[in-house]
Amino acid sequence: MSARILAVHRGTPGFERLITKLDAEYYDVRTVPDAEAAVRWLQADPSPDLVILEATTIDPLGGPVGGPAGFARCRRLKSLARGRELPVLMVAAASDAEGTRAPDRQCGLAAGAEDFLITPAHDAILLARIRSLVRRKRTMDQWQLREETSQLLALWADVSPGPSAAGDHARILLVDQRTDHAHRLHTALSAAGNTVIIASSSRTALAWISEVDCDAVVIDISIANDDPLRLCSRIRLATRHPQLPILLVADGGDDRRLAKALDLGIDDYVLRPVDPAELGTRIAARVRHSRYQEWLRANYHNSLRMALTDSLTGLYNRRYLHRHLDTMMRRLPVTGATLSALMIDIDHFKTVNDRHGHGAGDDVLREVARRIVRHLRAADMAARYGGEEFVVIMPDCPSDIAVDVAERLRRAVAESPITRDNVTIRVTISIGVASTSGITSDTECLLRAADDALYRAKRTGRDRVVASATLMTTTVMPAPLMPAPVMTSP
């Protein structure tokens, strides 16, 4: 996997060896000496997929990157528009790792870094960690690109994801056989405002996953008589939320399985002895990321719904109607089924607006749409065609059945007045019915026939159903070639 990596360092030997390893793996590594230069790179296009900060690099404003000023620079990078979901990996040399590195790791995570590694790190772990972070970044890039597209199409209001995208008050599933260890973590994570459920086996964990919406799963990698990596894989398949954060608790030196786990898709890990504060920080970061991605996904699907439906009635819009009907008509030559269309118009709708106001008119449109949908099959489709007109498409429905359905819809509207602000509004509808059988591919012909039938219903008194003659259209065969004339001499 290739990726663009921005390395912030001053050329220390240990970090240079790290750059050499990344270059050997065909990563495109660009180096800058300080955080200010890193900010400029983040604002360039294309932006990097990952930032690596050297914990011993001296920041131009003073202090090591691993010190207070460095953590502030990490927070600044993460606060940029392009840096919010940009993975930041802080790295310290082994010679600098004595004494204060554990507090530094916790501070780095709290500042927004995805991890704080000690070099020289095991190559498999280092590279697997980088691949994992780059995959996550690119997935987020795709969701954010969809967000930008929706905004450009004016389909998505620019609203904040709100407190639901924070990482606190999470529901955590803890898979751990060691009762004392599990209860210690349970106490620490619960004290931070989380809800913790303990499972002692893979079977119990999968049962909880199928019944409870969890925000994160923490798995002890040393579960006896079980395969925790297989559990990770099954959770990815079993959960209704494919981006559910999974974290492992492992022993130092279990590098091979940790690297495999990262490539399988786990999000993070902690090493024993577990610092509950570090685990809580890592869980909160992964939960926040997951909730934000879920918010983007939900809004993307909402934008699709807005693009395909009428915002007032919730029915499909005219654009979707034509696309859907075209698809259904193309299948008729194969199925030979009958398809029926109802063109529906609210009688004297202008009078409703004039007498009761446009707000009442909107209520009438919504209520008529609701009654239409309530009397249709699941396979039928209702759309707002424009103004006070609706269209219903009924597959596998012959003309006589379509007329019966139309009459039922007419009565459902006419026999129950609509009440708004203690005012009774009597509404009726007129319906034109057209059906087609045989082989046809002409969408416009079907809708035009239904519209002509609707016009006759309006012209002959309204509040009635009029059916058009069944459309019998056949495949148009190409004209036979005429033989060339025989030229004879006079």
C-alpha positions in Angstrom: 0.0 0.0 0.0 1.5 3.3 -1.1 0.7 6.5 0.7 1.9 10.1 1.2 3.6 10.5 4.6 4.7 13.8 6.1 7.6 13.4 8.6 8.3 16.3 11.0 11.9 15.9 12.3 15.3 17.4 12.5 17.3 14.5 11.1 18.2 12.4 14.2 19.8 9.1 13.3 17.0 7.0 14.6 14.4 8.9 12.7 16.4 8.8 9.5 16.5 4.9 9.8 12.7 5.0 10.1 12.4 7.2 7.0 14.7 4.7 5.2 12.4 1.8 6.1 9.3 3.7 4.9 11.1 4.5 1.6 11.9 0.8 1.2 8.2 0.1 1.4 7.5 2.6 -1.4 5.9 5.2 0.7 6.2 8.8 -0.6 7.8 10.5 2.4 8.3 14.2 2.6 10.2 15.8 5.5 9.8 19.2 7.2 11.8 20.5 10.1 9.0 22.0 12.2 5.3 22.2 12.9 4.8 25.4 11.0 6.1 23.8 7.8 3.8 20.9 8.5 0.8 23.3 8.7 1.7 24.6 5.2 1.9 21.0 3.8 -1.5 20.2 5.3 -3.0 23.1 3.5 -1.5 22.0 0.2 -3.1 19.7 -2.3 -2.8 16.7 -2.3 -2.6 16.5 1.5 -0.7 13.7 3.2 -2.3 10.5 4.4 -0.3 10.4 7.6 1.9 12.7 9.8 4.8 11.3 11.8 6.1 13.6 14.6 9.4 12.9 16.1 9.1 13.3 19.9 12.6 14.7 20.3 12.2 17.3 17.5 12.7 20.9 18.7 9.8 23.1 17.8 10.6 26.6 16.5 8.5 28.2 19.3 10.4 26.3 21.9 10.3 22.9 23.6 10.4 19.4 22.3 7.5 18.0 20.3 7.0 15.5 23.1 6.8 18.4 25.5 3.9 20.8 26.2 4.6 22.9 23.1 4.8 19.8 20.9 1.4 18.5 22.2 0.0 22.0 21.4 1.3 21.7 17.9 -0.3 18.2 17.5 -3.6 19.7 18.7 -3.2 22.5 16.2 -2.6 20.1 13.3 -5.7 18.1 14.3 -7.8 21.3 14.6 -7.3 22.2 10.9 -10.1 21.5 8.5 -7.9 18.9 6.7 -6.3 17.7 10.0 -9.4 16.6 11.9 -9.3 13.1 10.7 -5.6 13.1 9.7 -3.7 10.3 11.5 -0.8 11.6 13.6 1.9 9.2 14.8 4.3 10.4 17.5 7.6 8.6 17.6 10.3 8.6 20.4 13.7 7.0 20.2 14.5 4.2 22.7 17.1 6.3 24.3 14.5 8.9 25.1 11.9 6.4 26.3 13.1 6.1 29.9 11.2 7.6 32.9 8.7 10.1 31.5 7.7 8.4 28.2 4.5 6.8 29.7 3.1 10.2 30.7 4.2 11.6 27.4 2.3 8.8 25.6 -0.9 9.6 27.5 -0.4 13.3 26.7 0.2 12.6 23.1 -3.0 10.5 22.8 -5.0 13.2 24.6 -3.6 15.8 22.1 -5.0 13.8 19.2 -2.2 11.5 18.2 -3.3 8.0 17.1 -0.3 6.4 18.7 3.0 7.0 20.5 5.6 4.5 19.4 9.1 3.8 20.6 11.8 3.2 18.0 13.3 1.0 16.9 9.9 -0.6 16.8 9.3 -4.1 15.4 9.0 -3.6 11.6 5.9 -5.7 11.3 4.1 -3.7 14.0 5.3 -0.3 12.7 4.3 -1.1 9.1 1.0 -2.7 10.0 0.1 0.3 12.2 0.8 2.6 9.3 -1.3 0.6 6.9 -4.1 0.6 9.4 -4.0 4.3 9.8 -3.8 5.0 6.1 -6.8 2.7 5.4 -8.9 4.5 8.0 -7.8 7.9 6.6 -8.8 7.0 3.0 -12.2 5.6 4.1 -12.9 8.9 5.9 -11.7 10.8 2.8 -14.4 9.1 0.8 -17.1 9.9 3.2 -16.0 13.5 3.4 -15.9 13.8 -0.4 -19.5 12.6 -0.5 -20.3 15.2 2.1 -18.7 18.0 -0.1 -20.6 16.7 -3.1 -23.9 16.8 -1.3 -23.2 20.3 -0.2 -22.4 21.4 -3.7 -25.7 20.0 -4.9 -27.5 21.8 -2.1 -28.7 18.5 -0.7 -27.2 18.8 2.7 -27.4 21.5 5.3 -24.1 22.4 6.9 -24.8 21.3 10.4 -22.5 20.2 13.2 -22.6 16.5 14.2 -23.2 17.7 17.7 -22.4 15.8 21.0 -23.2 12.4 19.5 -19.9 12.6 17.7 -18.0 12.9 20.9 -16.1 9.9 22.4 -17.7 9.8 25.8 -20.5 7.9 27.4 -19.7 4.8 25.3 -21.2 1.3 25.6 -18.1 -1.0 25.8 -18.0 -4.7 25.4 -15.0 -6.1 27.4 -14.0 -9.7 26.4 -11.7 -11.0 29.2 -11.6 -14.3 31.0 -9.5 -13.0 33.9 -12.1 -11.9 36.4 -9.9 -9.6 38.5 -8.4 -7.9 35.5 -11.8 -7.5 33.8 -13.3 -5.9 37.0 -10.4 -3.5 37.4 -10.9 -2.2 33.9 -14.7 -2.3 34.3 -14.3 0.0 37.4 -12.0 2.4 35.7 -14.0 2.7 32.4 -17.3 3.0 34.3 -15.9 5.8 36.5 -15.3 7.8 33.2 -19.0 7.6 32.4 -19.0 4.5 30.1 -21.3 1.5 30.3 -19.2 -1.7 30.4 -20.4 -5.2 29.6 -18.1 -8.1 30.4 -18.1 -11.3 28.3 -15.8 -14.2 29.2 -15.8 -16.0 25.8 -16.2 -15.5 22.1 -19.6 -17.1 22.1 -20.9 -14.8 24.8 -19.3 -11.8 23.1 -21.0 -12.5 19.7 -24.4 -13.0 21.5 -24.0 -9.6 23.1 -23.0 -8.0 19.7 -26.1 -9.4 18.1 -28.4 -8.0 20.8 -26.8 -4.8 22.0 -25.6 -1.8 20.1 -22.0 -1.3 21.3 -19.7 1.6 20.7 -16.5 -0.3 21.1 -15.1 -3.8 21.8 -12.0 -4.5 23.9 -10.6 -8.0 23.6 -7.9 -9.7 25.7 -5.7 -11.4 23.1 -4.7 -14.2 25.5 -8.2 -15.8 25.9 -7.6 -19.5 26.6 -9.1 -22.1 24.3 -10.3 -19.5 21.9 -9.0 -17.5 18.9 -9.3 -13.8 19.6 -8.3 -12.8 16.0 -11.1 -15.0 14.6 -13.4 -13.3 17.1 -12.3 -9.9 15.6 -13.0 -11.2 12.1 -16.5 -12.5 13.1 -17.4 -9.3 14.9 -16.6 -7.4 11.7 -19.1 -9.6 9.9 -21.7 -10.0 12.6 -22.2 -6.4 13.7 -24.7 -4.1 12.1 -22.0 -1.4 12.4 -19.1 -2.4 10.2 -16.9 0.4 11.6 -17.3 -0.7 15.2 -14.0 0.0 17.0 -12.1 -3.0 18.2 -9.1 -2.8 20.6 -6.8 -5.5 21.8 -5.1 -6.0 25.1 -1.8 -7.8 24.5 1.6 -8.6 26.0 4.8 -7.0 24.9 6.6 -9.2 22.4 3.4 -10.6 20.8 4.3 -8.6 17.7 3.4 -11.2 15.1 -0.2 -11.5 16.2 -0.6 -7.8 16.8 0.6 -7.1 13.2 -1.9 -9.7 11.9 -4.7 -8.1 14.0 -4.0 -4.7 12.6 -4.1 -6.1 9.0 -7.4 -7.8 9.9 -8.9 -4.5 10.8 -8.6 -3.9 14.5 -8.4 -0.2 15.4 -6.0 -0.1 18.3 -4.2 -2.0 21.1 -2.7 -1.5 24.5 0.1 -3.5 26.1 0.2 -4.9 29.6 0.4 -3.7 32.3 -2.6 -1.8 31.1 -2.9 1.9 32.1 -6.7 2.4 32.5 -6.3 6.1 31.6 -4.5 5.3 28.4 -7.1 2.6 27.5 -9.9 5.1 28.2 -8.2 7.7 26.0 -7.7 5.3 23.1 -11.3 4.1 23.4 -12.7 7.6 23.4 -10.6 8.6 20.3 -11.8 5.5 18.4 -15.4 6.0 19.5 -15.4 9.7 18.5 -14.0 8.8 15.1 -16.5 6.0 14.6 -19.5 8.2 15.6 -18.3 11.0 13.3 -18.0 8.5 10.4 -21.5 7.1 11.2 -22.8 10.7 11.2 -21.3 11.3 7.7 -22.8 8.0 6.5 -26.2 8.8 7.8 -26.1 12.3 6.3 -25.0 10.9 2.9 -27.9 8.5 2.8 -30.2 11.4 3.9 -28.8 13.4 1.0 -29.7 10.5 -1.4 -33.2 10.4 0.1 -33.5 14.2 -0.5 -32.3 13.8 -4.1 -34.9 11.1 -4.8 -37.9 12.2 -2.7 -40.3 15.2 -2.4 -39.5 17.0 0.8 -43.1 18.0 1.5 -44.9 14.6 1.1 -42.0 12.1 1.5 -43.0 10.4 -1.8 -40.6 9.8 -4.6 -40.1 12.8 -6.9 -40.7 13.1 -10.6 -37.1 12.4 -11.6 -37.0 9.1 -9.7 -40.4 8.2 -11.1 -39.2 8.4 -14.7 -36.0 6.5 -14.0 -37.8 3.7 -12.1 -40.6 3.5 -14.6 -38.1 3.3 -17.5 -36.4 0.3 -15.8 -39.8 -1.5 -15.2 -40.9 -0.9 -18.8 -37.6 -2.4 -20.1 -38.4 -5.6 -18.2 -41.9 -6.1 -19.6 -40.7 -7.8 -22.8 -39.2 -10.5 -20.6 -42.0 -10.9 -18.0 -45.0 -10.2 -20.3 -46.7 -8.7 -17.2 -49.3 -5.9 -17.1 -48.2 -2.6 -15.6 -50.7 0.1 -14.5 -50.4 3.7 -13.8 -52.7 6.1 -11.9 -52.5 9.8 -12.5 -54.1 11.6 -9.5 -55.1 15.2 -9.2 -56.6 17.0 -6.2 -59.8 18.8 -7.3 -60.1 22.5 -6.9 -56.8 22.7 -5.0 -56.3 26.4 -5.8 -59.5 27.0 -3.8 -58.0 25.3 -0.8 -55.0 27.6 -0.9 -57.2 30.7 -1.5 -59.6 30.0 1.4 -57.3 28.4 4.0 -53.8 29.5 3.1 -50.8 27.7 1.7 -50.0 26.1 5.0 -53.4 24.3 4.9 -52.6 23.4 1.3 -49.4 21.8 2.4 -51.3 19.8 5.0 -53.7 18.6 2.4 -50.9 17.5 0.1 -49.3 15.6 3.0 -52.5 13.9 4.1 -53.5 12.9 0.6 -50.1 11.4 0.1 -50.4 9.5 3.3 -53.8 8.1 2.4 -52.5 7.0 -1.0 -49.5 5.1 0.4 -51.7 3.5 3.1 -53.9 1.8 0.4 -51.1 0.5 -1.8 -49.1 -2.7 -1.9 -45.4 -2.8 -0.9 -44.5 -3.4 -4.6 -46.4 -0.3 -5.7 -44.7 3.1 -6.0 -46.2 6.5 -5.3 -44.6 9.8 -6.5 -45.5 13.5 -6.4 -45.6 14.4 -10.1 -45.8 18.2 -9.5 -48.1 20.7 -7.7 -51.2 18.7 -6.6 -50.6 15.8 -9.0 -49.5 12.3 -7.9 -48.6 9.2 -9.9 -48.9 5.6 -8.7 -47.1 2.8 -10.6 -48.5 -0.7 -10.0 -46.5 -3.6 -11.4 -48.2 -6.9 -12.3 -51.6 -5.3 -12.0 -54.2 -5.6 -14.8 -56.5 -2.7 -15.7 -59.6 -3.9 -13.8 -57.6 -4.3 -10.6 -56.0 -0.9 -11.1 -59.5 0.7 -11.5 -60.6 -1.0 -8.2 -57.6 0.4 -6.4 -58.1 3.8 -7.9 -61.8 3.8 -6.7 -60.6 2.8 -3.2 -58.2 5.7 -3.2 -60.9 8.1 -4.3 -63.2 7.0 -1.5 -60.4 7.2 1.1 -60.0 10.9 0.3 -63.6 11.9 -0.4 -65.2 10.2 2.6 -62.9 11.6 5.3 -62.5 15.4 5.4 -59.2 16.8 6.6 -59.2 18.8 9.8 -56.8 21.6 10.5 -57.0 24.1 13.3 -60.6 23.0 14.0 -61.4 23.8 10.3 -62.8 21.0 8.2 -61.5 20.9 4.6 -63.4 18.6 2.2 -61.2 17.3 -0.6 -61.8 15.1 -3.5 -59.5 13.6 -6.2 -59.8 12.7 -9.8 -57.9 9.7 -11.2 -56.9 8.6 -14.6 -55.9 4.9 -15.1 -53.8 3.5 -17.9 -52.5 0.0 -18.3 -50.2 -1.7 -20.7 -49.8 -5.4 -21.5 -47.6 -7.2 -24.0 -44.3 -5.9 -25.1 -43.7 -2.2 -24.5 -40.9 0.2 -23.7 -42.7 3.6 -24.0 -42.8 5.3 -20.6 -44.2 8.5 -22.0 -47.0 6.8 -23.8 -48.2 5.2 -20.6 -48.1 8.4 -18.6 -49.7 10.3 -21.4 -52.6 7.8 -21.6 -53.1 8.1 -17.8 -53.0 11.9 -18.1 -55.6 11.9 -20.9 -57.9 9.7 -18.8 -57.4 12.1 -15.9 -58.4 15.0 -18.1 -61.6 13.2 -19.0 -62.3 12.6 -15.4 -61.9 16.4 -14.6 -63.9 17.4 -17.6 -66.8 15.1 -16.8 -67.4 16.3 -13.2 -64.3 15.4 -11.1 -64.3 13.1 -8.0 -64.2 10.1 -10.3 -62.1 7.4 -11.9 -61.7 7.1 -15.7 -59.8 4.3 -17.4 -57.9 4.6 -20.6 -58.0 1.8 -23.2 -55.3 -0.8 -22.6 -52.1 0.1 -24.5 -51.1 -2.8 -26.8 -47.7 -1.9 -28.2 -45.4 -4.3 -29.7 -41.8 -4.4 -30.6 -41.1 -2.4 -33.7 -39.4 -4.6 -36.3 -37.0 -3.0 -38.8 -38.5 -2.6 -42.2 -37.4 -5.3 -44.7 -34.8 -4.4 -47.2 -36.3 -3.8 -50.6 -34.6 -5.6 -53.4 -32.5 -3.4 -55.6 -34.3 -2.5 -58.9 -33.2 -4.4 -61.9 -31.8 -2.1 -64.5 -32.6 -3.0 -68.0 -31.4 -1.3 -71.2 -34.1 0.4 -73.2 
